[in-house]
Amino acid sequence: MSPTREQSEARLLVPALMFIALVVAAVASLGAPLITSVATTFHVSLDSAQWTLTIPLLSGAVATPVLGRLGAGPHRRATILVTLAVVVAGSALTVLPLPFAWLLVGRAAQGVGLGLTALMMGVARDHLPEARSAATIALISVVSIIGVGVGYPLAGLVTEFGGVRAAYGLGLLVTAVAFVTAWRSIPAAPEGRSAHVDVASALVLAGGLLLVLLLAGERSLWSRHLAVAAGLAVVAVVLLCVWAVIELRSTTPLVDVRAVRHPAVAGANLAMFVGGIGMYLLLTLITRYAQTPHGAGYGFGLTTFVAGLILIPFSVLGFVAGKLTPRARTRIADPLLLAGSAVVVGGGFALFAAARSNLPEVFVAMGVLGFGVGGFTAAMPGVILAVTPRSETSSAMSFNYVVRSVGYSLGSAIGGLILAAGTSPGHLFPDDSAYTTAALVGIGAMAIATLTSLALARRRSSESNP
């Protein structure tokens, strides 16, 4: 292949990787703004409709470690294409006039695509020059977050004019385009690699993660069947402990647990877990606040589409932070960037807690939140990949995604519990003070993420200056 053609393919590869990561994130997020419309269209309760958001998170968290291991082997291109084919098939199920159960099956298939983000990072690290691959990996990490801000308003707009099936139809269209893009642009993995998937380990991990995310998402289970919930929590802990033992004894682990125990990787994953709780806590509540009618004493009574527009500052400034972070890395260490970004996210929470009486104030808070989240997620891969072999990129980042998913689910659940506790008996909407409480909890979570990141920075500094 000529150098000119190689350079041309490299130029096409970067936007292709980011487009695929953006599509799978946006499609998986379609459930949130459509919950009310799904309940009305399919004649199910809001709790049942909530599963259109929960189930893609579940399937994505379960599929991610397996896809990460497959992505570390010789069949990465095939893995990406097959996964996107599953996402396209799931998108078709959401459009067809089938019963509600089939909609959930389709949403689960769409969620599998969330596991592709780590594989996109692996492709970038293998096939781009080092400096450009680092910047591309940072942007892939960012677009996997800001895809939510793209999906919300688009889904709301299409739903208002064409109904819920039309919104899912948009998802089918963009996933089909993503499949064609991957077919034309994703290169084969470098030779000499192997990847064996330990099926038993995968099943045990899947069982543990399913229980963790189920317990995080089903708040009513804790309030109505506490003994059952506590029992399932114990089972989940046992399964995850058994999985860790299997991984430590395996010669071909699904996730290299020994590498995960490296202080830099463990610290980064802890920061991602706690930070994920804080970031998603407010992100999932903001549209609910904006849609609350004026009669509740607060809120703006916005439609689904207009409420989704509040996330535009989040997405735009998140992308800006993602573009700036690679430049900042030349002067500031990744752990310090993590700490600084966590402080910015906490600042967004503080703004929302102190001033949210009008829309411009909410827009500013969401912009600050987006800039912090963008910087945080862009700096995260650098911390992990600095101590990770090139061949293990997909596997290491897959584990980080699982940690992030669990953090997001817990953040969403904690936010819901705070609002439920702040709802007076006989009232439909929570008190305004409940949102302040949620923001303060988010600030606490980001404070922990900041301290963890600073500890990583001190450790790196001591290692480089013995």
RODO-2510 file (C-alpha; in nm, 4 decimals, decimal comma):
residues 466
     n   res          X          Y          Z
     1     m     0,0000     0,0000     0,0000
     2     s     0,1384     0,3428    -0,0930
     3     p     0,2216     0,6000     0,1797
     4     t    -0,0329     0,8403     0,0291
     5     r    -0,3099     0,5832     0,0567
     6     e    -0,2068     0,4971     0,4139
     7     q    -0,2248     0,8651     0,5121
     8     s    -0,5657     0,8975     0,3457
     9     e    -0,7000     0,5934     0,5323
    10     a    -0,5622     0,7282     0,8607
    11     r    -0,7436     1,0583     0,8033
    12     l    -1,0697     0,8713     0,7402
    13     l    -1,0192     0,6390     1,0374
    14     v    -1,0377     0,9090     1,3057
    15     p    -1,3833     1,0491     1,2148
    16     a    -1,5083     0,6935     1,1546
    17     l    -1,4066     0,5822     1,5059
    18     m    -1,5642     0,8882     1,6668
    19     f    -1,8829     0,8537     1,4617
    20     i    -1,9296     0,4901     1,5624
    21     a    -1,8681     0,5696     1,9313
    22     l    -2,1129     0,8623     1,9135
    23     v    -2,3834     0,6554     1,7419
    24     v    -2,3800     0,3642     1,9873
    25     a    -2,3881     0,6072     2,2838
    26     a    -2,6687     0,8191     2,1363
    27     v    -2,8818     0,5183     2,0393
    28     a    -2,8429     0,3593     2,3820
    29     s    -2,9570     0,6875     2,5426
    30     l    -3,2785     0,7048     2,3372
    31     g    -3,4716     0,5434     2,6217
    32     a    -3,4597     0,8374     2,8644
    33     p    -3,6599     1,1056     2,6786
    34     l    -3,9045     0,8507     2,5383
    35     i    -4,0179     0,6854     2,8611
    36     t    -4,3504     0,8697     2,8834
    37     s    -4,4222     0,8191     2,5122
    38     v    -4,3386     0,4472     2,5379
    39     a    -4,5762     0,4067     2,8325
    40     t    -4,8546     0,5746     2,6350
    41     t    -4,7885     0,3981     2,3044
    42     f    -4,7546     0,0470     2,4483
    43     h    -5,0070     0,0924     2,7324
    44     v    -4,7600    -0,0022     3,0062
    45     s    -4,6718     0,1618     3,3379
    46     l    -4,3930     0,4177     3,3692
    47     d    -4,1949     0,1669     3,5773
    48     s    -4,2168    -0,0836     3,2915
    49     a    -4,1272     0,1819     3,0344
    50     q    -3,8199     0,2692     3,2462
    51     w    -3,6747    -0,0660     3,1395
    52     t    -3,6182     0,0762     2,7900
    53     l    -3,3409     0,2800     2,9547
    54     t    -3,2241     0,0229     3,2104
    55     i    -3,1918    -0,2796     2,9844
    56     p    -2,9377    -0,1328     2,7367
    57     l    -2,7180    -0,0362     3,0329
    58     l    -2,7421    -0,3930     3,1606
    59     s    -2,6620    -0,5577     2,8279
    60     g    -2,3848    -0,3070     2,7594
    61     a    -2,2146    -0,3708     3,0931
    62     v    -2,2355    -0,7473     3,0468
    63     a    -2,1160    -0,7461     2,6855
    64     t    -1,8311    -0,4985     2,7338
    65     p    -1,5728    -0,7274     2,9037
    66     v    -1,6327    -1,0046     2,6483
    67     l    -1,6036    -0,7659     2,3552
    68     g    -1,2931    -0,6144     2,5126
    69     r    -1,1243    -0,9538     2,5273
    70     l    -1,2274    -1,0386     2,1707
    71     g    -1,1010    -0,6974     2,0648
    72     a    -0,7565    -0,7835     2,1993
    73     g    -0,7291    -1,0779     1,9566
    74     p    -0,6938    -1,1293     1,5835
    75     h    -1,0677    -1,1035     1,5078
    76     r    -1,1286    -0,7479     1,6269
    77     r    -1,2679    -0,6278     1,2934
    78     a    -1,5126    -0,9201     1,2785
    79     t    -1,6123    -0,8562     1,6397
    80     i    -1,6902    -0,4903     1,5634
    81     l    -1,8929    -0,5749     1,2531
    82     v    -2,0907    -0,8546     1,4181
    83     t    -2,1661    -0,6340     1,7182
    84     l    -2,2879    -0,3514     1,4951
    85     a    -2,5013    -0,6022     1,3038
    86     v    -2,6621    -0,7002     1,6358
    87     v    -2,7253    -0,3316     1,7112
    88     v    -2,8854    -0,2794     1,3681
    89     a    -3,1055    -0,5873     1,4170
    90     g    -3,2086    -0,4596     1,7603
    91     s    -3,2864    -0,1186     1,6124
    92     a    -3,5136    -0,2866     1,3569
    93     l    -3,7024    -0,4610     1,6394
    94     t    -3,7697    -0,1244     1,8061
    95     v    -3,9297     0,0072     1,4854
    96     l    -4,1443    -0,2910     1,3855
    97     p    -4,5063    -0,2988     1,5157
    98     l    -4,4346    -0,5697     1,7740
    99     p    -4,5409    -0,6092     2,1396
   100     f    -4,3571    -0,4320     2,4226
   101     a    -4,1458    -0,7378     2,5073
   102     w    -3,9868    -0,7223     2,1618
   103     l    -3,9073    -0,3548     2,2159
   104     l    -3,7108    -0,4551     2,5248
   105     v    -3,5283    -0,7242     2,3263
   106     g    -3,4371    -0,4627     2,0675
   107     r    -3,3165    -0,2180     2,3322
   108     a    -3,1017    -0,4918     2,4881
   109     a    -2,9431    -0,5579     2,1479
   110     q    -2,8772    -0,1852     2,1044
   111     g    -2,7074    -0,1762     2,4433
   112     v    -2,4535    -0,4386     2,3331
   113     g    -2,3044    -0,1688     2,1105
   114     l    -2,1868     0,0239     2,4176
   115     g    -1,9057    -0,2284     2,4438
   116     l    -1,7591    -0,0996     2,1166
   117     t    -1,6157     0,2179     2,2695
   118     a    -1,3148     0,0351     2,4121
   119     l    -1,2563    -0,1424     2,0799
   120     m    -1,2533     0,1924     1,9000
   121     m    -0,9769     0,2974     2,1390
   122     g    -0,7833    -0,0201     2,0624
   123     v    -0,8050     0,0466     1,6889
   124     a    -0,6823     0,4030     1,7377
   125     r    -0,3878     0,2936     1,9510
   126     d    -0,2819     0,0271     1,6990
   127     h    -0,3243     0,2161     1,3722
   128     l    -0,2494     0,5825     1,4437
   129     p     0,0752     0,7596     1,5338
   130     e     0,1230     0,7806     1,9115
   131     a     0,0480     1,1534     1,9477
   132     r    -0,2622     1,1361     1,7295
   133     s    -0,3851     0,8124     1,8847
   134     a    -0,3759     0,9688     2,2339
   135     a    -0,5851     1,2656     2,1178
   136     t    -0,8269     1,0368     1,9310
   137     i    -0,8691     0,8041     2,2301
   138     a    -0,9482     1,1054     2,4494
   139     l    -1,2148     1,2243     2,2034
   140     i    -1,3650     0,8758     2,1723
   141     s    -1,3984     0,8699     2,5502
   142     v    -1,5678     1,2103     2,5423
   143     v    -1,8148     1,1397     2,2593
   144     s    -1,9239     0,8239     2,4406
   145     i    -2,0519     1,0604     2,7110
   146     i    -2,1812     1,3548     2,5088
   147     g    -2,3771     1,1147     2,2887
   148     v    -2,6419     1,1427     2,5590
   149     g    -2,6689     1,5159     2,4932
   150     v    -2,7078     1,4481     2,1210
   151     g    -2,9628     1,1707     2,1600
   152     y    -3,1964     1,3466     2,4067
   153     p    -3,3037     1,6509     2,2019
   154     l    -3,3101     1,4605     1,8718
   155     a    -3,5288     1,1888     2,0190
   156     g    -3,7578     1,4491     2,1756
   157     l    -3,7946     1,6427     1,8497
   158     v    -3,8677     1,3381     1,6339
   159     t    -4,1120     1,2001     1,8931
   160     e    -4,3116     1,5233     1,8997
   161     f    -4,3616     1,5161     1,5235
   162     g    -4,3628     1,1453     1,4383
   163     g    -4,4183     0,9477     1,7559
   164     v    -4,1997     0,7016     1,9419
   165     r    -4,1579     0,4659     1,6443
   166     a    -4,0147     0,7510     1,4380
   167     a    -3,7551     0,8209     1,7082
   168     y    -3,6480     0,4588     1,7093
   169     g    -3,6487     0,4702     1,3286
   170     l    -3,3850     0,7428     1,3486
   171     g    -3,1810     0,5053     1,5623
   172     l    -3,2113     0,2360     1,2952
   173     l    -3,0911     0,4760     1,0273
   174     v    -2,7795     0,5948     1,2106
   175     t    -2,6803     0,2457     1,3274
   176     a    -2,7034     0,1190     0,9697
   177     v    -2,4770     0,4049     0,8593
   178     a    -2,2367     0,3163     1,1433
   179     f    -2,2234    -0,0446     1,0215
   180     v    -2,1371     0,0639     0,6675
   181     t    -1,8768     0,3056     0,8054
   182     a    -1,7119     0,0267     1,0066
   183     w    -1,7200    -0,2095     0,7079
   184     r    -1,5333     0,0411     0,4936
   185     s    -1,2888     0,1872     0,7451
   186     i    -1,1989    -0,0517     1,0302
   187     p    -0,8657    -0,2280     0,9578
   188     a    -0,7700    -0,5770     1,0680
   189     a    -0,5866    -0,6188     1,3995
   190     p    -0,2075    -0,6555     1,3956
   191     e    -0,0821    -1,0099     1,3457
   192     g     0,0422    -1,2310     1,6226
   193     r    -0,2337    -1,1716     1,8735
   194     s    -0,4597    -1,4211     2,0410
   195     a    -0,7656    -1,3861     2,2568
   196     h    -0,9410    -1,6676     2,4369
   197     v    -1,2736    -1,5953     2,6038
   198     d    -1,3219    -1,7861     2,9297
   199     v    -1,6931    -1,8643     2,9020
   200     a    -1,7322    -1,9652     3,2680
   201     s    -1,5688    -1,6416     3,3842
   202     a    -1,7862    -1,4389     3,1471
   203     l    -2,1056    -1,6006     3,2794
   204     v    -2,0112    -1,5448     3,6443
   205     l    -1,9231    -1,1811     3,5758
   206     a    -2,2452    -1,1335     3,3785
   207     g    -2,4483    -1,2712     3,6685
   208     g    -2,2782    -1,0439     3,9214
   209     l    -2,3109    -0,7323     3,7065
   210     l    -2,6739    -0,8037     3,6223
   211     l    -2,7596    -0,8240     3,9899
   212     v    -2,5636    -0,5079     4,0777
   213     l    -2,7261    -0,3011     3,8025
   214     l    -3,0690    -0,4522     3,8684
   215     l    -3,0466    -0,3626     4,2366
   216     a    -2,9292    -0,0122     4,1457
   217     g    -3,2099     0,0424     3,8953
   218     e    -3,5024    -0,1184     4,0794
   219     r    -3,5503     0,1185     4,3724
   220     s    -3,8944    -0,0247     4,4499
   221     l    -3,7364    -0,3616     4,5265
   222     w    -3,5532    -0,2111     4,8255
   223     s    -3,8622    -0,0377     4,9593
   224     r    -4,1082    -0,3251     4,9118
   225     h    -3,8924    -0,6389     4,9431
   226     l    -3,5905    -0,5428     5,1527
   227     a    -3,4997    -0,9016     5,2471
   228     v    -3,5016    -1,0129     4,8818
   229     a    -3,2912    -0,7127     4,7774
   230     a    -3,0389    -0,7747     5,0557
   231     g    -3,0171    -1,1423     4,9601
   232     l    -2,9551    -1,0577     4,5956
   233     a    -2,6873    -0,8069     4,7015
   234     v    -2,5056    -1,0817     4,8917
   235     v    -2,5282    -1,3121     4,5893
   236     a    -2,3883    -1,0373     4,3674
   237     v    -2,0899    -0,9841     4,5987
   238     v    -2,0230    -1,3593     4,6120
   239     l    -2,0387    -1,3902     4,2315
   240     l    -1,7978    -1,1005     4,1795
   241     c    -1,5555    -1,2449     4,4369
   242     v    -1,5711    -1,5848     4,2651
   243     w    -1,5078    -1,4125     3,9317
   244     a    -1,1994    -1,2371     4,0718
   245     v    -1,0602    -1,5683     4,1957
   246     i    -1,1224    -1,7319     3,8565
   247     e    -0,9476    -1,4447     3,6804
   248     l    -0,6433    -1,4609     3,9082
   249     r    -0,6032    -1,8330     3,8438
   250     s    -0,6674    -1,8181     3,4675
   251     t    -0,3842    -1,8074     3,2139
   252     t    -0,6175    -1,6279     2,9699
   253     p    -0,8281    -1,3992     3,1928
   254     l    -1,1263    -1,2052     3,0628
   255     v    -0,9821    -0,9015     3,2401
   256     d    -0,6239    -0,8903     3,3635
   257     v    -0,7096    -0,8452     3,7317
   258     r    -0,3416    -0,8212     3,8234
   259     a    -0,3060    -0,5225     3,5917
   260     v    -0,6253    -0,3733     3,7334
   261     r    -0,4635    -0,3928     4,0782
   262     h    -0,1841    -0,1596     3,9634
   263     p    -0,2189     0,1535     4,1826
   264     a    -0,2591     0,3832     3,8812
   265     v    -0,5291     0,1670     3,7223
   266     a    -0,7070     0,0938     4,0505
   267     g    -0,7026     0,4616     4,1457
   268     a    -0,8319     0,5677     3,8040
   269     n    -1,1148     0,3147     3,8195
   270     l    -1,2062     0,4283     4,1715
   271     a    -1,2145     0,7901     4,0538
   272     m    -1,4276     0,6866     3,7551
   273     f    -1,6680     0,4922     3,9766
   274     v    -1,7226     0,7720     4,2288
   275     g    -1,7131     1,0401     3,9605
   276     g    -1,9664     0,8434     3,7553
   277     i    -2,2051     0,8396     4,0509
   278     g    -2,1801     1,2164     4,0833
   279     m    -2,1911     1,3007     3,7110
   280     y    -2,4928     1,0871     3,6246
   281     l    -2,6810     1,1837     3,9401
   282     l    -2,7449     1,5369     3,8163
   283     l    -2,7498     1,4520     3,4461
   284     t    -3,0513     1,2245     3,4920
   285     l    -3,2363     1,4759     3,7117
   286     i    -3,1911     1,7947     3,5126
   287     t    -3,4508     1,7191     3,2431
   288     r    -3,6954     1,6048     3,5106
   289     y    -3,6486     1,9383     3,6895
   290     a    -3,6979     2,1337     3,3668
   291     q    -4,0180     1,9433     3,2800
   292     t    -4,1735     1,9934     3,6243
   293     p    -4,4778     2,2239     3,5863
   294     h    -4,4789     2,5675     3,7477
   295     g    -4,7551     2,4524     3,9820
   296     a    -4,5000     2,2564     4,1821
   297     g    -4,3387     2,5830     4,2891
   298     y    -4,0327     2,5376     4,0701
   299     g    -3,9434     2,3996     3,7271
   300     f    -4,0250     2,5352     3,3836
   301     g    -4,2943     2,3006     3,2468
   302     l    -4,0915     2,2305     2,9311
   303     t    -4,1765     1,9748     2,6650
   304     t    -3,9501     1,6721     2,6145
   305     f    -3,7765     1,8325     2,3176
   306     v    -3,7122     2,1702     2,4794
   307     a    -3,5943     2,0034     2,8018
   308     g    -3,3505     1,8000     2,5937
   309     l    -3,2041     2,1222     2,4540
   310     i    -3,0706     2,1962     2,8015
   311     l    -2,8143     1,9241     2,7365
   312     i    -2,6720     2,1039     2,4316
   313     p    -2,4310     2,3184     2,6418
   314     f    -2,3263     1,9954     2,8152
   315     s    -2,2419     1,8285     2,4834
   316     v    -2,0785     2,1292     2,3165
   317     l    -1,8517     2,2242     2,6051
   318     g    -1,7783     1,8576     2,6750
   319     f    -1,6497     1,8230     2,3194
   320     v    -1,4463     2,1445     2,3564
   321     a    -1,2855     2,0063     2,6728
   322     g    -1,2082     1,6843     2,4891
   323     k    -1,0300     1,8770     2,2149
   324     l    -0,8317     2,0870     2,4660
   325     t    -0,7275     1,8021     2,6945
   326     p    -0,4595     1,6483     2,4629
   327     r    -0,2900     1,9891     2,4446
   328     a    -0,3112     2,0317     2,8209
   329     r    -0,1508     1,6876     2,8691
   330     t     0,1770     1,8229     2,7305
   331     r     0,2038     2,0502     3,0373
   332     i    -0,0152     1,8881     3,3019
   333     a    -0,0066     1,5250     3,4165
   334     d    -0,3200     1,3178     3,3508
   335     p    -0,4020     1,2647     3,7232
   336     l    -0,3909     1,6418     3,7800
   337     l    -0,6209     1,6904     3,4800
   338     l    -0,8588     1,4385     3,6382
   339     a    -0,8514     1,6285     3,9665
   340     g    -0,9042     1,9665     3,8001
   341     s    -1,1920     1,8339     3,5896
   342     a    -1,3573     1,6814     3,8969
   343     v    -1,3418     2,0238     4,0636
   344     v    -1,5089     2,1801     3,7574
   345     v    -1,7865     1,9172     3,7688
   346     g    -1,8352     1,9966     4,1370
   347     g    -1,8583     2,3633     4,0381
   348     g    -2,1426     2,2793     3,8008
   349     f    -2,3255     2,1084     4,0865
   350     a    -2,2662     2,4099     4,3107
   351     l    -2,4098     2,6449     4,0474
   352     f    -2,7207     2,4281     4,0121
   353     a    -2,7620     2,4104     4,3907
   354     a    -2,7309     2,7876     4,4329
   355     a    -2,9057     2,9277     4,1245
   356     r    -3,1654     2,7538     3,9080
   357     s    -3,4646     2,9892     3,9147
   358     n    -3,4394     3,0664     3,5426
   359     l    -3,3298     2,8809     3,2296
   360     p    -3,0075     3,0774     3,1619
   361     e    -2,8780     2,9722     3,5048
   362     v    -2,9522     2,6075     3,4289
   363     f    -2,7834     2,6382     3,0891
   364     v    -2,4701     2,7793     3,2553
   365     a    -2,4648     2,5015     3,5153
   366     m    -2,4987     2,2367     3,2428
   367     g    -2,2224     2,4005     3,0380
   368     v    -1,9835     2,3956     3,3350
   369     l    -2,0835     2,0358     3,4081
   370     g    -2,0206     1,9371     3,0449
   371     f    -1,6768     2,1019     3,0364
   372     g    -1,5772     1,9177     3,3537
   373     v    -1,7150     1,5828     3,2380
   374     g    -1,5438     1,6236     2,8998
   375     g    -1,2076     1,6913     3,0609
   376     f    -1,2514     1,4093     3,3127
   377     t    -1,3372     1,1441     3,0549
   378     a    -1,0689     1,2658     2,8121
   379     a    -0,7951     1,2445     3,0758
   380     m    -0,9047     0,9037     3,2110
   381     p    -0,7630     0,6831     2,9269
   382     g    -0,4202     0,8455     2,9621
   383     v    -0,3959     0,7429     3,3285
   384     i    -0,4860     0,3816     3,2527
   385     l    -0,3043     0,3310     2,9226
   386     a     0,0216     0,4734     3,0591
   387     v     0,0706     0,1431     3,2443
   388     t    -0,1185    -0,0862     3,0030
   389     p     0,0399    -0,2903     2,7183
   390     r    -0,0789    -0,1880     2,3715
   391     s    -0,2360    -0,5307     2,3096
   392     e    -0,4498    -0,4952     2,6262
   393     t    -0,5968    -0,1538     2,5393
   394     s    -0,9474    -0,2839     2,4621
   395     s    -0,9592    -0,5083     2,7680
   396     a    -0,8345    -0,2402     3,0106
   397     m    -1,0721     0,0265     2,8823
   398     s    -1,3593    -0,2238     2,8775
   399     f    -1,3175    -0,2772     3,2499
   400     n    -1,3130     0,0994     3,3013
   401     y    -1,6380     0,1230     3,1049
   402     v    -1,7985    -0,1411     3,3284
   403     v    -1,6910     0,0574     3,6343
   404     r    -1,8367     0,3697     3,4745
   405     s    -2,1660     0,1924     3,3954
   406     v    -2,2065     0,0724     3,7531
   407     g    -2,1272     0,4232     3,8784
   408     y    -2,3829     0,5752     3,6417
   409     s    -2,6503     0,3277     3,7467
   410     l    -2,5853     0,3939     4,1153
   411     g    -2,5880     0,7686     4,0493
   412     s    -2,9246     0,7437     3,8781
   413     a    -3,0605     0,5271     4,1599
   414     i    -2,9286     0,7571     4,4331
   415     g    -3,0809     1,0572     4,2571
   416     g    -3,4168     0,8806     4,2402
   417     l    -3,3998     0,7852     4,6082
   418     i    -3,3200     1,1439     4,7099
   419     l    -3,6174     1,2773     4,5133
   420     a    -3,8437     1,0046     4,6506
   421     a    -3,7377     1,0897     5,0053
   422     g    -3,8032     1,4568     4,9302
   423     t    -4,1593     1,3997     4,8069
   424     s    -4,4185     1,4811     5,0711
   425     p    -4,7061     1,2333     5,1239
   426     g    -4,9854     1,2986     4,8780
   427     h    -4,7672     1,5115     4,6509
   428     l    -4,6775     1,4181     4,2940
   429     f    -4,3533     1,6170     4,2723
   430     p    -4,0603     1,6317     4,5164
   431     d    -3,9794     1,9483     4,7082
   432     d    -3,7371     2,1872     4,5430
   433     s    -3,4932     2,1263     4,8301
   434     a    -3,4567     1,7619     4,7177
   435     y    -3,2752     1,8805     4,4058
   436     t    -3,0410     2,0872     4,6233
   437     t    -2,9705     1,7783     4,8317
   438     a    -2,8951     1,5773     4,5169
   439     a    -2,6521     1,8466     4,3999
   440     l    -2,4764     1,8466     4,7388
   441     v    -2,4374     1,4683     4,7235
   442     g    -2,2871     1,5114     4,3770
   443     i    -2,0403     1,7657     4,5157
   444     g    -1,9389     1,5126     4,7818
   445     a    -1,8839     1,2434     4,5185
   446     m    -1,6672     1,4751     4,3075
   447     a    -1,4664     1,5720     4,6167
   448     i    -1,3787     1,2046     4,6638
   449     a    -1,2885     1,1751     4,2939
   450     t    -1,0673     1,4846     4,3274
   451     l    -0,8814     1,3492     4,6306
   452     t    -0,8295     1,0128     4,4595
   453     s    -0,6882     1,1836     4,1514
   454     l    -0,4559     1,3989     4,3615
   455     a    -0,3286     1,0847     4,5338
   456     l    -0,2512     0,9393     4,1901
   457     a    -0,0672     1,2583     4,0955
   458     r     0,1448     1,2448     4,4119
   459     r     0,2306     0,8812     4,3487
   460     r     0,3334     0,9507     3,9876
   461     s     0,5427     1,2471     4,1027
   462     s     0,7228     1,0377     4,3651
   463     e     0,7916     0,7619     4,1085
   464     s     0,9378     1,0044     3,8560
   465     n     1,1458     1,1848     4,1230
   466     p     1,2767     0,9115     4,3556
***
